[in-house]
Amino acid sequence: MRWTLKPKPNRETLSKLASDLGVEIPIAAMLVQRGIENFEDAKKFFRPSLDDLHDPYLMKDMDLAIDRIEKAIASEENIMVYGDYDVDGTTSVALLSSYLKSFYPNVVSYIPDRYEEGYGVSYKGIDFAADNDISLIIALDCGIKAIDKVAYASEKNIDFIICDHHRPGAEIPKAVAVLDPKREDCEYPYKELCGCGIGFKLIQAWALHKGDPFETLLPYLDLVATAIGADIVPITGENRILAYHGLHVINTAPRVGFQAILQQVKKETLSITDVVFIIAPRINAAGRMKHGLYAVNLLVEEDEEAAKIFAAEIEAFNAERRETDKSITVEALAQIIDLKEQDRFTTVVYQEDWHKGVIGIVASRLIETYYRPTLVFTKSGEKLAASARSVKDFDVYDALEACKEHIEQFGGHKYAAGLTLLESQYEGFKQKFEEVVSGSIDKRLLTPEISIDAEINLEDITPRFHRILKQFAPFGPGNMSPVFLTQNLNDTGYGKCVGGEDLHLKCRVKNGSKRMEINAIGFNLGDKCELITDAKKFKAVYSIDENEWNGNISLQLKLKDISS
């Protein structure tokens, strides 16, 4: 692991902020690192307010979208709400379809089949709309590159409103309205909304247009928070406000579908991390293993008994998903060794029978072993389909752009993308991708980085210090859970390996000769046990966690790495 200590902020700024807020210097330093340098910014950070959400009409084409929806309702047109099959897409469809249906009946939800239609807007979906007298499609979390599909729909007298957050290509589809803050001609102040976030801005604009109180929108924030966590967008600015209040909805008044999921896992108060690792995989599992509409049906269901049935089905899909991605990961790792590709700058693997629904997860798992930009391919009809994942600070989307002569279609983000290509192009693509990455990546990025917020002593870790740290949540990109470095540590004699195959490290540490002691746990650090034996001094990088045992709650260090 590569340890990187963030630079210390300006001393005067630090002292003034610490004084104004009445907090310790390490707390003030972490705030300055997050761009918070005065009392007012700190107030907005610790108490995110819905009043600080931007005016949705600042988004380009928002007025056109609202006008078209109003026209559709006045003319009693049929409206299709169309979304991708992942968490962002299915929560977007659940949000907009249930909101529209609360005052207008002629609304249908549509999620493309991952295997028959693939990612994004499909010709099959447009044909379904034409066959069912649907004249307006609102596409969420997809559509920004659907130039040919939107033109095809137009020939069938079907209009499109696109609500997307992916990077546009050189040309924008000729839809009635294209809502995407990443458009170069869009001056919306916050660029990092997810697809569901843009769907929320659309219903916020409608509520403003109709003079409805903002409170009517609060029940939809649980969906937005889930999408923000699952889509790994920055939890800064507007996303922080939406995630903060969405978590409050999840924990105080969750929709029936979420209640049914949580009953399966027996979890009460959820953090954004719990949303990412408990709710999101289950919603995703529907689209991965069966069909995304199963997830939408659960998220919009209002009957408790029906929701329990849907949740049980999704739980089964998730169990199947876990087994499938585990077995494919084993096969993919074996393929890397068989091909003697351990020393490449990239991982590109392919097997025609790998399950298309889990190749993105497998790509992430391969990065845990071989830390480098990774693509996992499988057969999809007559073509090959892949999921791409990247390492911190390397833009895999740009790397794919440089390989586009081999690619049929691609889209995505800096760290995650999807693509299709002809089988005849696979070897050429694999070679070109390796050339592009090896020629452009900073070699340091091929070693996992631990970004450290501050160096502190154990004596700094007080209950008050931890109470303030908890208020930095929700955590995510742009506001990660704080990580600390402490030097001159000794184990007090309790250090040992625990877990199957001695995989984990458990110890109790003190800071040199000082009296304070604290428990520490290091998952997957069992192989570093010798660094702490015989009263050796060592340094550790960790986050601060709460440990509950027999009803007692105490603070502990959650070790990320240790070194002599």
C-alpha positions as CSV (number, residue, x, y, z in Angstrom):
1,M,0.0,0.0,0.0
2,R,1.1,3.6,-0.8
3,W,0.6,5.9,2.2
4,T,-0.1,9.5,1.2
5,L,-0.5,12.2,3.9
6,K,-2.6,15.1,2.8
7,P,-0.8,18.5,3.0
8,K,-1.3,20.5,6.1
9,P,-3.6,23.5,5.5
10,N,-2.5,27.1,6.1
11,R,-1.8,27.6,9.8
12,E,-3.7,30.9,10.1
13,T,-6.8,29.5,8.4
14,L,-6.6,26.4,10.6
15,S,-6.3,28.3,13.9
16,K,-9.1,30.7,13.0
17,L,-11.5,28.0,12.0
18,A,-10.7,25.9,15.1
19,S,-11.3,28.9,17.3
20,D,-14.5,30.0,15.5
21,L,-16.0,26.4,15.7
22,G,-14.5,25.5,19.1
23,V,-13.0,22.3,17.7
24,E,-9.5,20.6,17.9
25,I,-6.9,21.4,15.2
26,P,-7.2,17.9,13.5
27,I,-11.0,18.5,13.1
28,A,-10.4,21.9,11.6
29,A,-7.7,20.5,9.3
30,M,-10.1,17.9,7.9
31,L,-12.7,20.6,7.3
32,V,-10.2,22.8,5.4
33,Q,-9.2,19.7,3.3
34,R,-12.8,19.5,2.3
35,G,-12.9,23.1,1.2
36,I,-14.6,24.4,4.4
37,E,-12.7,27.5,5.7
38,N,-15.3,29.6,7.6
39,F,-18.1,29.2,10.1
40,E,-20.9,29.5,7.4
41,D,-19.4,26.8,5.2
42,A,-19.0,24.5,8.3
43,K,-22.7,25.1,9.2
44,K,-23.8,24.1,5.8
45,F,-21.5,21.0,5.9
46,F,-22.7,19.8,9.3
47,R,-26.3,20.7,8.8
48,P,-27.1,20.2,5.2
49,S,-30.3,22.1,4.3
50,L,-32.8,21.4,1.6
51,D,-33.1,25.2,1.3
52,D,-29.6,25.1,-0.3
53,L,-30.7,22.9,-3.3
54,H,-30.3,24.7,-6.6
55,D,-33.2,26.0,-8.7
56,P,-34.0,23.1,-11.1
57,Y,-34.8,25.6,-13.8
58,L,-31.1,26.5,-13.9
59,M,-30.6,23.2,-15.8
60,K,-30.7,23.6,-19.6
61,D,-33.9,22.4,-21.2
62,M,-35.8,22.0,-17.9
63,D,-38.5,24.4,-19.0
64,L,-38.9,22.4,-22.3
65,A,-39.2,19.2,-20.3
66,I,-41.9,20.6,-18.0
67,D,-43.8,22.0,-21.0
68,R,-43.8,18.7,-22.8
69,I,-45.0,16.7,-19.8
70,E,-47.8,19.3,-19.2
71,K,-48.8,18.9,-22.9
72,A,-48.8,15.1,-22.6
73,I,-51.1,15.2,-19.5
74,A,-53.4,17.8,-21.0
75,S,-53.8,15.6,-24.2
76,E,-54.1,12.4,-22.2
77,E,-51.0,10.9,-23.9
78,N,-49.4,7.7,-22.7
79,I,-46.0,8.2,-21.1
80,M,-43.2,5.7,-20.8
81,V,-40.7,6.1,-18.0
82,Y,-37.6,4.3,-19.3
83,G,-34.4,3.5,-17.2
84,D,-31.3,1.4,-17.0
85,Y,-31.3,-1.9,-15.1
86,D,-28.8,-0.9,-12.4
87,V,-29.6,0.8,-9.1
88,D,-29.5,4.3,-10.5
89,G,-31.8,3.4,-13.3
90,T,-34.3,1.4,-11.4
91,T,-34.6,3.9,-8.6
92,S,-35.0,6.7,-11.2
93,V,-37.8,4.8,-12.8
94,A,-39.5,4.1,-9.5
95,L,-39.2,7.7,-8.5
96,L,-40.6,9.3,-11.6
97,S,-43.2,6.7,-12.4
98,S,-44.7,6.7,-8.9
99,Y,-44.6,10.5,-8.7
100,L,-46.4,10.9,-12.1
101,K,-48.9,8.2,-11.2
102,S,-49.8,10.1,-8.0
103,F,-51.7,12.5,-10.2
104,Y,-51.8,11.0,-13.7
105,P,-52.7,7.4,-14.6
106,N,-51.4,6.9,-18.1
107,V,-47.8,6.0,-17.1
108,V,-45.9,2.8,-17.8
109,S,-42.4,1.8,-16.5
110,Y,-39.9,0.1,-18.8
111,I,-36.5,-1.4,-18.0
112,P,-34.6,-3.0,-20.9
113,D,-33.6,-6.6,-20.7
114,R,-29.9,-6.8,-20.0
115,Y,-29.4,-9.8,-22.3
116,E,-31.8,-9.1,-25.1
117,E,-31.5,-5.3,-25.4
118,G,-28.3,-4.4,-23.6
119,Y,-27.5,-1.1,-22.0
120,G,-29.4,2.2,-22.6
121,V,-32.3,3.1,-24.9
122,S,-33.2,0.1,-27.2
123,Y,-35.1,-0.2,-30.5
124,K,-37.2,-2.9,-28.8
125,G,-38.3,-0.4,-26.1
126,I,-39.2,2.2,-28.8
127,D,-41.2,-0.5,-30.7
128,F,-43.0,-1.4,-27.5
129,A,-43.9,2.3,-27.1
130,A,-45.2,2.5,-30.7
131,D,-47.2,-0.7,-30.3
132,N,-48.9,0.7,-27.2
133,D,-49.7,4.2,-28.4
134,I,-47.1,5.8,-26.2
135,S,-46.0,9.2,-27.6
136,L,-43.6,10.4,-24.9
137,I,-40.6,8.5,-23.5
138,I,-38.7,10.0,-20.5
139,A,-35.4,8.2,-20.3
140,L,-33.4,8.3,-17.0
141,D,-29.8,7.4,-16.4
142,C,-29.3,6.7,-20.1
143,G,-29.9,8.3,-23.5
144,I,-27.2,10.9,-23.9
145,K,-25.6,9.0,-26.7
146,A,-28.8,7.6,-28.2
147,I,-28.8,9.8,-31.3
148,D,-30.0,7.1,-33.7
149,K,-32.6,5.7,-31.3
150,V,-34.1,9.1,-30.7
151,A,-34.2,9.7,-34.4
152,Y,-35.9,6.3,-34.9
153,A,-38.5,7.2,-32.2
154,S,-39.2,10.5,-33.9
155,E,-40.0,8.7,-37.2
156,K,-42.7,6.9,-35.1
157,N,-44.0,10.2,-33.7
158,I,-42.6,9.5,-30.3
159,D,-40.9,12.3,-28.4
160,F,-38.0,11.9,-25.9
161,I,-37.0,13.7,-22.7
162,I,-33.6,12.6,-21.7
163,C,-32.4,12.8,-18.0
164,D,-28.8,11.6,-18.0
165,H,-25.6,12.3,-16.1
166,H,-23.1,10.5,-18.3
167,R,-20.7,12.4,-20.5
168,P,-22.2,13.5,-23.9
169,G,-20.5,12.7,-27.2
170,A,-19.8,15.3,-29.8
171,E,-23.5,15.4,-30.7
172,I,-26.6,15.7,-28.5
173,P,-29.6,13.6,-29.4
174,K,-32.5,15.6,-31.0
175,A,-34.9,15.1,-28.1
176,V,-37.5,17.6,-26.9
177,A,-35.3,18.2,-23.9
178,V,-31.9,16.8,-22.8
179,L,-31.3,17.3,-19.1
180,D,-27.6,16.6,-18.4
181,P,-25.4,18.9,-16.3
182,K,-22.4,17.6,-18.1
183,R,-23.5,19.2,-21.3
184,E,-21.0,21.9,-22.2
185,D,-23.9,24.4,-22.8
186,C,-25.5,23.6,-19.4
187,E,-24.7,26.2,-16.7
188,Y,-26.3,24.2,-13.8
189,P,-24.1,24.9,-10.8
190,Y,-23.6,21.2,-9.7
191,K,-22.3,18.7,-12.3
192,E,-22.1,15.5,-10.2
193,L,-25.8,14.5,-9.9
194,C,-26.6,10.8,-10.6
195,G,-29.5,9.8,-12.9
196,C,-32.0,9.6,-10.0
197,G,-30.8,13.0,-8.8
198,I,-31.7,14.5,-12.2
199,G,-35.1,12.7,-12.0
200,F,-35.5,14.4,-8.6
201,K,-34.7,17.8,-10.1
202,L,-37.4,17.1,-12.8
203,I,-40.1,16.5,-10.1
204,Q,-38.8,19.4,-8.1
205,A,-39.3,21.6,-11.2
206,W,-42.8,20.2,-11.7
207,A,-43.7,20.9,-8.0
208,L,-42.4,24.5,-8.4
209,H,-44.4,24.8,-11.6
210,K,-47.6,23.6,-10.0
211,G,-47.0,25.5,-6.7
212,D,-46.9,22.3,-4.7
213,P,-45.0,22.4,-1.4
214,F,-41.5,20.9,-1.3
215,E,-42.6,18.6,1.5
216,T,-44.5,16.5,-1.0
217,L,-41.2,15.4,-2.5
218,L,-39.5,14.2,0.7
219,P,-40.7,10.6,0.5
220,Y,-38.7,10.2,-2.8
221,L,-35.4,11.1,-1.2
222,D,-34.8,7.6,0.0
223,L,-34.5,6.5,-3.6
224,V,-32.1,9.4,-4.4
225,A,-29.8,8.6,-1.5
226,T,-29.7,4.9,-2.5
227,A,-28.7,5.9,-6.1
228,I,-26.1,8.4,-4.9
229,G,-24.4,5.7,-2.8
230,A,-24.7,2.9,-5.4
231,D,-23.5,5.0,-8.3
232,I,-20.4,6.2,-6.4
233,V,-20.9,9.8,-7.3
234,P,-19.2,12.5,-5.2
235,I,-21.0,13.1,-1.9
236,T,-20.4,16.9,-2.1
237,G,-22.6,19.9,-2.7
238,E,-26.1,19.0,-3.7
239,N,-25.5,15.2,-3.5
240,R,-24.5,15.6,0.2
241,I,-27.8,17.4,0.9
242,L,-29.8,14.8,-0.9
243,A,-28.0,11.9,0.6
244,Y,-28.2,13.3,4.1
245,H,-31.9,13.9,4.0
246,G,-32.5,10.7,2.0
247,L,-30.8,8.7,4.8
248,H,-33.1,10.3,7.3
249,V,-36.1,9.1,5.3
250,I,-34.7,5.6,5.0
251,N,-34.2,5.5,8.8
252,T,-37.4,7.2,9.9
253,A,-40.0,6.5,7.2
254,P,-38.7,4.1,4.6
255,R,-40.9,3.0,1.8
256,V,-42.6,-0.4,2.1
257,G,-40.1,-2.0,-0.3
258,F,-37.1,-0.9,1.8
259,Q,-38.8,-2.1,4.9
260,A,-39.2,-5.6,3.3
261,I,-35.5,-5.7,2.3
262,L,-34.4,-4.6,5.8
263,Q,-36.5,-7.2,7.5
264,Q,-34.5,-9.8,5.6
265,V,-31.2,-8.5,6.9
266,K,-32.3,-7.4,10.4
267,K,-30.6,-4.0,10.2
268,E,-32.0,-0.9,12.0
269,T,-30.1,2.4,11.5
270,L,-28.4,2.6,8.1
271,S,-25.4,4.6,7.0
272,I,-24.7,5.4,3.4
273,T,-22.2,2.4,3.6
274,D,-25.0,0.1,4.7
275,V,-27.1,1.4,1.8
276,V,-24.2,0.6,-0.6
277,F,-23.6,-2.9,0.8
278,I,-27.1,-4.0,1.9
279,I,-29.8,-2.3,-0.2
280,A,-28.0,-1.6,-3.4
281,P,-26.7,-5.1,-4.2
282,R,-30.2,-6.5,-3.7
283,I,-31.8,-4.0,-6.1
284,N,-28.9,-4.6,-8.6
285,A,-29.4,-8.4,-8.3
286,A,-32.8,-8.2,-10.0
287,G,-31.3,-6.7,-13.2
288,R,-28.2,-8.9,-13.0
289,M,-29.9,-12.3,-12.6
290,K,-33.5,-11.8,-13.9
291,H,-35.0,-8.4,-14.9
292,G,-34.8,-4.9,-13.5
293,L,-38.5,-4.6,-13.3
294,Y,-38.5,-6.9,-10.3
295,A,-36.6,-4.1,-8.5
296,V,-39.0,-1.3,-9.7
297,N,-42.0,-3.4,-8.6
298,L,-40.5,-3.7,-5.1
299,L,-39.6,0.0,-4.9
300,V,-43.1,1.2,-5.8
301,E,-45.1,-1.4,-3.9
302,E,-47.3,-0.1,-1.2
303,D,-48.8,-3.4,0.2
304,E,-46.6,-4.9,2.9
305,E,-47.4,-8.5,2.1
306,A,-46.8,-8.1,-1.6
307,A,-43.5,-6.3,-0.8
308,K,-42.4,-9.2,1.4
309,I,-42.9,-11.6,-1.6
310,F,-40.9,-9.3,-3.9
311,A,-38.1,-8.9,-1.4
312,A,-37.9,-12.7,-0.9
313,E,-37.5,-13.1,-4.7
314,I,-34.8,-10.5,-4.8
315,E,-33.0,-12.1,-1.8
316,A,-32.9,-15.3,-3.9
317,F,-31.5,-13.4,-6.9
318,N,-28.8,-11.9,-4.7
319,A,-27.8,-15.3,-3.3
320,E,-27.5,-16.6,-6.8
321,R,-25.5,-13.5,-7.8
322,R,-23.0,-14.0,-5.0
323,E,-22.3,-17.6,-6.0
324,T,-22.0,-16.7,-9.7
325,D,-19.5,-13.8,-9.3
326,K,-17.4,-15.9,-6.8
327,S,-17.0,-18.8,-9.3
328,I,-16.3,-16.4,-12.3
329,T,-13.7,-14.5,-10.3
330,V,-11.8,-17.8,-9.6
331,E,-11.9,-18.7,-13.3
332,A,-10.7,-15.2,-14.3
333,L,-7.8,-15.2,-11.8
334,A,-6.8,-18.7,-13.2
335,Q,-6.9,-17.3,-16.8
336,I,-4.5,-14.4,-15.9
337,I,-2.0,-16.9,-14.5
338,D,-2.4,-19.4,-17.4
339,L,-1.8,-16.6,-19.9
340,K,1.2,-15.3,-17.7
341,E,-0.3,-11.8,-17.7
342,Q,0.5,-10.9,-14.1
343,D,2.9,-8.2,-15.0
344,R,0.8,-6.2,-17.5
345,F,-0.5,-2.7,-16.9
346,T,-4.0,-3.9,-17.6
347,T,-6.3,-6.9,-17.0
348,V,-8.4,-8.0,-20.0
349,V,-10.1,-11.4,-19.7
350,Y,-12.8,-13.1,-21.7
351,Q,-14.9,-16.3,-21.6
352,E,-18.0,-16.6,-23.7
353,D,-20.2,-18.3,-21.0
354,W,-19.5,-15.8,-18.2
355,H,-22.7,-14.3,-16.8
356,K,-23.2,-10.8,-18.2
357,G,-24.9,-9.7,-15.1
358,V,-21.9,-10.0,-12.8
359,I,-18.9,-9.1,-15.0
360,G,-18.7,-5.6,-13.5
361,I,-18.5,-7.1,-10.0
362,V,-15.8,-9.6,-11.2
363,A,-13.8,-6.7,-12.7
364,S,-13.9,-5.0,-9.2
365,R,-12.8,-8.2,-7.5
366,L,-9.9,-8.7,-10.0
367,I,-8.6,-5.2,-9.1
368,E,-8.4,-6.4,-5.5
369,T,-5.7,-8.9,-6.6
370,Y,-4.1,-7.1,-9.6
371,Y,-4.5,-3.4,-9.0
372,R,-4.8,-2.0,-12.6
373,P,-7.5,-1.0,-15.1
374,T,-9.6,-4.0,-15.8
375,L,-12.1,-5.3,-18.4
376,V,-14.1,-8.5,-18.2
377,F,-15.7,-9.7,-21.4
378,T,-18.4,-12.2,-22.2
379,K,-20.4,-13.2,-25.3
380,S,-23.6,-11.2,-25.8
381,G,-25.5,-12.3,-28.9
382,E,-23.2,-11.9,-31.9
383,K,-20.9,-9.5,-30.1
384,L,-18.7,-9.3,-27.0
385,A,-19.7,-7.1,-24.0
386,A,-17.5,-5.9,-21.3
387,S,-17.5,-4.1,-18.0
388,A,-14.5,-1.8,-17.2
389,R,-13.3,-0.7,-13.8
390,S,-10.4,1.5,-13.0
391,V,-8.0,2.3,-10.2
392,K,-8.0,5.6,-8.3
393,D,-7.1,8.7,-10.4
394,F,-7.0,6.9,-13.8
395,D,-9.7,7.7,-16.3
396,V,-10.7,4.5,-18.0
397,Y,-13.3,6.3,-20.1
398,D,-10.6,8.3,-21.7
399,A,-8.5,5.2,-22.3
400,L,-11.5,3.5,-24.0
401,E,-11.9,6.6,-26.2
402,A,-8.4,6.1,-27.4
403,C,-9.3,2.6,-28.4
404,K,-12.6,3.4,-30.2
405,E,-11.5,2.1,-33.6
406,H,-11.9,-1.4,-32.1
407,I,-15.2,-0.6,-30.2
408,E,-18.8,-0.7,-31.4
409,Q,-20.3,1.2,-28.5
410,F,-19.2,2.4,-25.1
411,G,-20.3,4.7,-22.3
412,G,-19.8,5.4,-18.6
413,H,-17.6,7.3,-16.2
414,K,-14.0,7.9,-15.1
415,Y,-14.0,4.7,-13.0
416,A,-16.6,2.5,-14.6
417,A,-17.7,1.9,-18.1
418,G,-19.3,-0.6,-20.4
419,L,-18.7,-1.5,-24.1
420,T,-19.4,-3.9,-26.9
421,L,-17.2,-4.9,-29.8
422,L,-17.1,-7.6,-32.5
423,E,-15.3,-10.8,-31.5
424,S,-12.8,-10.2,-34.4
425,Q,-11.7,-7.0,-32.7
426,Y,-11.0,-8.5,-29.3
427,E,-7.3,-9.2,-29.6
428,G,-6.7,-5.9,-31.4
429,F,-8.6,-4.1,-28.6
430,K,-6.7,-5.9,-25.9
431,Q,-3.3,-5.0,-27.3
432,K,-4.4,-1.3,-28.0
433,F,-5.8,-0.9,-24.4
434,E,-2.5,-2.2,-22.9
435,E,-0.6,0.2,-25.1
436,V,-2.8,3.2,-24.2
437,V,-2.7,2.5,-20.4
438,S,1.0,1.6,-20.3
439,G,1.8,4.8,-22.2
440,S,-0.3,7.1,-20.1
441,I,-0.7,5.9,-16.6
442,D,1.5,7.2,-13.8
443,K,3.1,4.0,-12.5
444,R,2.4,5.1,-8.9
445,L,-1.3,4.6,-9.5
446,L,-0.7,0.8,-9.9
447,T,-0.1,0.6,-6.1
448,P,-3.2,1.1,-4.0
449,E,-3.2,4.3,-2.1
450,I,-4.3,5.0,1.4
451,S,-5.0,8.7,1.6
452,I,-4.4,10.0,5.2
453,D,-6.2,13.0,6.6
454,A,-4.1,13.7,9.6
455,E,-1.4,12.4,11.9
456,I,-2.7,12.2,15.5
457,N,-1.8,10.7,18.9
458,L,-4.1,8.1,20.6
459,E,-4.8,10.8,23.3
460,D,-6.6,12.8,20.6
461,I,-9.2,10.0,20.2
462,T,-11.8,11.1,22.8
463,P,-15.6,10.5,22.7
464,R,-16.1,14.1,21.8
465,F,-13.6,13.9,18.9
466,H,-15.5,10.8,17.6
467,R,-18.9,12.5,18.0
468,I,-17.8,15.3,15.7
469,L,-16.2,12.8,13.2
470,K,-19.6,11.0,12.9
471,Q,-21.1,14.4,11.8
472,F,-18.8,14.4,8.8
473,A,-21.2,11.7,7.4
474,P,-22.5,10.7,4.9
475,F,-19.2,9.5,3.5
476,G,-18.3,8.9,-0.1
477,P,-16.2,10.2,-2.9
478,G,-15.2,13.8,-2.2
479,N,-15.8,13.2,1.6
480,M,-14.3,9.9,2.5
481,S,-14.4,8.6,6.1
482,P,-11.4,10.2,7.9
483,V,-8.2,8.2,8.0
484,F,-5.5,8.8,10.6
485,L,-1.8,7.9,11.1
486,T,-0.2,7.3,14.5
487,Q,3.5,6.5,15.0
488,N,5.4,4.8,17.8
489,L,2.7,2.3,18.7
490,N,3.3,-0.8,20.8
491,D,1.1,-3.8,21.2
492,T,0.3,-4.3,24.9
493,G,0.7,-8.1,24.7
494,Y,-2.7,-9.1,23.4
495,G,-1.8,-9.1,19.7
496,K,-2.8,-12.2,17.8
497,C,-4.1,-13.5,14.4
498,V,-7.8,-14.4,14.4
499,G,-10.3,-15.7,11.9
500,G,-10.1,-18.7,9.5
501,E,-6.5,-19.2,8.4
502,D,-5.4,-16.4,10.7
503,L,-6.5,-13.9,8.2
504,H,-7.1,-11.0,10.5
505,L,-5.0,-9.1,13.1
506,K,-6.4,-8.2,16.6
507,C,-4.4,-6.2,19.1
508,R,-4.5,-3.6,21.8
509,V,-2.2,-0.7,21.3
510,K,-0.6,2.2,23.2
511,N,1.3,5.3,22.1
512,G,4.9,4.8,23.4
513,S,5.1,5.4,27.1
514,K,1.7,7.1,27.4
515,R,-1.1,5.4,29.3
516,M,-4.0,5.4,26.9
517,E,-4.7,2.0,25.3
518,I,-7.2,1.1,22.6
519,N,-8.3,-2.0,20.8
520,A,-7.5,-2.4,17.2
521,I,-8.7,-4.8,14.4
522,G,-7.0,-5.3,11.0
523,F,-9.0,-7.3,8.5
524,N,-6.8,-9.2,6.1
525,L,-3.7,-8.0,7.9
526,G,-2.9,-11.4,9.6
527,D,0.3,-11.7,7.6
528,K,1.7,-8.6,9.3
529,C,1.4,-10.1,12.8
530,E,5.2,-10.3,13.2
531,L,5.5,-6.5,12.9
532,I,3.9,-6.1,16.3
533,T,5.4,-8.9,18.3
534,D,8.1,-8.6,21.0
535,A,7.1,-5.0,21.8
536,K,8.3,-3.7,18.5
537,K,7.4,-0.2,17.6
538,F,5.2,0.2,14.5
539,K,3.0,2.8,12.8
540,A,-0.6,2.3,11.7
541,V,-3.1,3.9,9.4
542,Y,-6.7,3.5,10.5
543,S,-10.2,4.8,10.8
544,I,-12.0,5.1,14.2
545,D,-14.9,2.8,14.7
546,E,-17.4,1.8,17.4
547,N,-17.4,-1.7,18.7
548,E,-20.4,-3.2,20.4
549,W,-19.9,-6.2,22.7
550,N,-22.3,-7.5,25.3
551,G,-24.3,-4.2,25.2
552,N,-21.2,-2.1,25.7
553,I,-20.0,0.4,23.1
554,S,-16.3,1.3,22.9
555,L,-14.1,3.0,20.3
556,Q,-11.6,0.9,18.4
557,L,-9.1,1.4,15.6
558,K,-10.0,-0.2,12.3
559,L,-6.6,-0.8,10.8
560,K,-6.0,-0.3,7.1
561,D,-2.3,-1.0,7.1
562,I,0.7,-1.2,9.5
563,S,4.4,-0.7,9.0
564,S,7.6,-0.9,11.0
